[in-house]
Amino acid sequence: MSNSPTFSVLTTAECHALLASQHVGRIAFTFRDRVDIEPVHYVYRDGWIWGRTQHGAKVSVLAHHPWVAFEVDHIEALFSWRSVVVHGRMEFPDPDGSTQDQERYAMGVEAFRALVPGAFTEHDPTPTRDLIFMLPATELAGRSATMGTA
């Protein structure tokens, strides 16, 4: 008998469960002939990925090219892992913008405070990260690997 890995497709429910169980993911985005990928903290709530970042090159690019891939993994071993990729359009709700933007920004702050209670307060461990981003988790796909016996 030999052990061999089994690769599987995750169900939509399994994808949502993985997104909810983790809080660090990676955003991949393009600009001209370059693809970049950056780790970010996030909270998954009600079908949305909520995160925060600060002003900089990434935000400048995403303001004009908002289509991203967002990946989250849970890795236990070489052949024991689960991974989800979400594709979509990233949005940055403006806290001083329209009523809808203000509501979305407030929802993002509330979601993030579930992860970091001091977020967006005087006790914020990362006060320069004052931008909220949101990404709908509607276009997603997941895969997993497990060890089995052949």
N, C-alpha and C positions, 0 to 999 in steps of 0.2 A: 504494500500500500504506500502511496506517496501523496503528500499534500500538494494541492495545486490551488491557485486562487480562482475565485469565481467573481466575475464582474457583472454587475446588475445595474439596471436603470431604477432610480428612486421614483416612487409615486409622488404626486403633487403634495399629498399630506406629509410624506417623509421630507420633502424639500422644505416645506414650511416649518416643520419641526426642527430641522437642522438650522435654518435661519434664526429661529427663536432661541436656540440653545447656545449660540455663539455671540461674540461681541467684537470680534476683529475680523475684518474682511479686506479684500483688495479691489480697488477700482482700476480698471484698464480703460484708457482713452487714447485717442489719436489726434495728432496735429501734423498736418502735411505728411511727411514721409517717416514720421516717428511714432512708435507706440510706447506709451508709458504705463506703468502700473505702480500704485501706491497703497500702502496699508492704511486703513482708517478704522476708528471705533464706530460702532453703529448699534442701533436697537431696532429689532424687528417687531412691528406692532400693526395689527389690523391690515395686513397685506402691503405694508409700506416699510421700506428700509429708511430709517432716520439716522442721520449722522451729523457730524459737525467738523468743520475745518476752519482754516483761517485764510485771509486774503493772500494771494500769491499767484505764481505762474499757473498752477493747476486750475485755479478758479477762473483765471483769465481765459484759458483755453476752453474750459467747460462752458463758459458763458456764450461762446460762439459755436462750439461743437459739443452739445450736451448728450450725445449718444454714448453710452458706456456699457461695459460688461463689469459685473460685480461678482466676485467669487468668495465663497466661504468653504472652509474645510474643517473636518474633524478627523484627525489622524492619530491612530493608536499604534500602528506598526506599518511596515512596508506593504503588506497586503491586508490591512485592516483599516479602512478609511471610508469616509463619505464626503462628497463634494457637491456643491450647488453653484450654478452660474445663472445669474439674472441679467437679462439684456433689457435696456430701456433708456428712457430720456430722464436725465437728472434735472431736478428743479431746485432753485434756491429761493424760497419764499422770503420776501422783503418784510422785515418787522415794521417798517414805516410805509408799506405799500397799500394795496387795495385791502378791503375787508377780508377777502379770501386769503390773501397772502399773510395778513396779520394772524388770522385764525390758524393757518397752517404752521406758521412760525411758532405760535403758542403750543400747538400740538407736538411739534418737534422738541421744544424745550421740555415739555412735560414728559415725553417719551424718554428723553435723554436723562432726565433727573431720576428715572427709575434705575438707571445704571450708575450714574454719578450724582448723588443727592445734592452736592454743592454746585453743580453745573449752572452757569449763568447767574451766579450769586457772588458775593464778596469772598466766598470760600472756594471758588472754582479753582481746581488744580491746573487747568489749562485756559486761563482767561482770554488769551489771544485768539482762541478758536471760537469766534463769535458768529460764524455763519452756520446756518442749518441747511442741510441738503436732504432731499427726499427722492426716493426712487421706487416706483411701483413694482412689486414683485409678482407681476402677471405673466411675463414671458420668462420662464425658468426651466432649467433642466438639471437633473441630478444623477450622479453615478456613485457606485460603491464597489468596494472590493472586500471580500472575506476569504478566509482560508477554509478550504474544504478538504475532504478526503476523496481521492479518486480511486 
